[in-house]
Amino acid sequence: MASGGVVVAVSRSAVHGFAKVNQDLVRLAAGVGVEGDVHSGAAVQHMSRRGPNPPPNLRQVHLMQTELFDELAGRGFTVAPGNLGENVSTRGLDLLSLPVGTRLHLGETAVVELTGLRNPCTQIDGHQDGLMRAVLDRDADGNLIRKAGVMSVVLVSGLVRPDDAIAVELPEGPHTPLAPV
């Protein structure tokens, strides 16, 4: 297991909306997500994805690297932890480069497993006009790069606080790049 950075902030919201409120700590519940957060649950909770037979919730915990906030500030945007709907804001870890199945050990006991990329939606522009375009980019081959964080499921319950260490456990075998979930 490799050292992987630090938790900058933890956030949640009990109601559907966009931004989440920073907390002193959150409890991650195995198979559920962030306790007290509107998106927690074994089945998908996102308004656009719910239906009579909702699929499994692969988006229980949303993580975002605060290095993105620095990049956005350089382009005239003001973004702080929780503003873009993430539950865990990190520093010192390139979340977007990690493969599917990577396990992140947060704090003393919590473990999440990465399921995919967050596919940014137009609600981001509600925070600041033009922000959605700013969290998308293109690589040298013209492929779309989504920079709005990663999604995960909770494998092991635990408390997570700002300043908690993050340890990275890569999956065995060939690595599959993250794709939108």
N, C-alpha and C positions, 0 to 999 in steps of 0.2 A: 504494500500500500504506500502511495506517495503522498507527500504533503501537497496541499492544493489551494491554499489561500485561507481567507477568513470571511466570516459572516459580518456584513456591515450593518444590516438592519433586517428585522422580521416584521411582516405586516399581514393584516387580515381585515376582512369586512364581512359583516353579517348580512349585508343586503347587496342585491345585484346593482352594480354601478361600475365605474371604471377604476378609480384609484382605491388603494387600500391604506388603512391607518397603521402607522408604525406602532409597535408594541415593545414592552420591555422583554417579553418572551412569548413564544408560541409553543403549543404542544402539537407534535406531529403524531397522528394515530395510524397505525399499520392498516393498510387497505382502505383508508378513509381520506386522509389529507390533514390539513390544518384545522384543528378543532375550533369551531366558532366561525369558520369561513364559509361563505355562501357556495363556494365551489367544492367543498369537501363532500365525499360520498363514494360508495363503491361503483355507482353508475354515474355517467357524465351529468354534470350540473349546469353547464354553459347553456344559456337560453337558446342560442342558435342551434344547438346540437341535441337538445332534449326532445323526446317524443314518447309515444306510447310504450315502446320497448327500447329504452335508452341503452347505448353500448356501455361497456366497462369504461370507467373513468381513468384515462391515461394522462389526465391533466390535474392531478390532485394537488401538486405543489409546483408553482411557477417560480423559477430562479432566473435572476438577471445579474449580469456583471456590471458593476458601477463604472468600469472603464468606458462603457457606452455613454454614460452621462457626461463624462469628461469630453468625449468625442463630440457629442451633441452640443455641449456648451461652446465649443470652438466654432460651431456653426450657428450660434445665436439662440439656441434653445435652452430652457431652464427645466431640468428634470431632476427630481430627488427620489430617494427610495420610496417605493409604494405608489408613486405617481402613475406608473404604467401597468398597474395591476399585479405586480409580482409579490410573492409571499416572502421570498428570501433574496436579499440583495447581497452580492458577493464582491470581493476584491482579490486580485492575485491569482485568478484561475480563469483560463480561456474556456468557458463553458461550451461555446459553439463548436470547438474542435474535438470535443469528446465524442466517443461512439455510443450508439444505442447500447443499453445494458450497463453502462458505467454506474457504479455505486458510489454515492457521496456520503461519507460519514460526517454528520453534522453534530458538533458538541460531543457530549459524553456517550450517548447511546443511539441517537436517531440515524437511520439509514434510508436514503431515497435512491431509486433507480431511474436513470434517465430513459424516457420513452420517445422523445422527439423534440422538434423545434416548435416554438410558438409561432403561429402564422398570424402576423399582425393584422388588425382590422381597422376600419376607418374610425372607430371610436378613439383611436390614438390622436387623431386630429382635433378631438374635443378638448384635449389638454392644451395643445398649441397647434395652430394652423401650420400645415406642412410637415408635421412630425412623422406621420406615417411614411412618407417618401424618404425621410431622413433615416429611418430604421431599416430601409431596404437598400441594397447595393447590388452591383454586378461584379463578378470576377473577370479575369482576363479573357475567358472564353464566352462571356456574356450570360453566364448562369446567375440566376437570382440568389442573393445572399440575404437571409433573414437574420436580423441582429437583435430581435426583441425578446431574447431569452429562450430558455429550455423548459420543458415540462417533465414531470416525474411522478412516480407513485411511491408511497411510503411502504417500506419493507419492515422496518423496526421502529417502534414508537420511541419518542423521547422529546425532551425540551430543547429548544434552540433559542439562543440569545445572540445579540450583537457581540462581536469579538470572539465568538466560538471559532475554533479551528475547523477546517474542512480537510478531510483526507480523501484521496481519490483511489478507488479500486477499479481498475480496468477489467473488462470481461476477457475471458480466455477465448482463444481461437481468432478467426478473422474478424476485424472490426468493421461494423456497418455504420456509415455516416448518419447523423441525425437527419430526419426528414420531418416535415410538418405533421403534427397530430391534432 
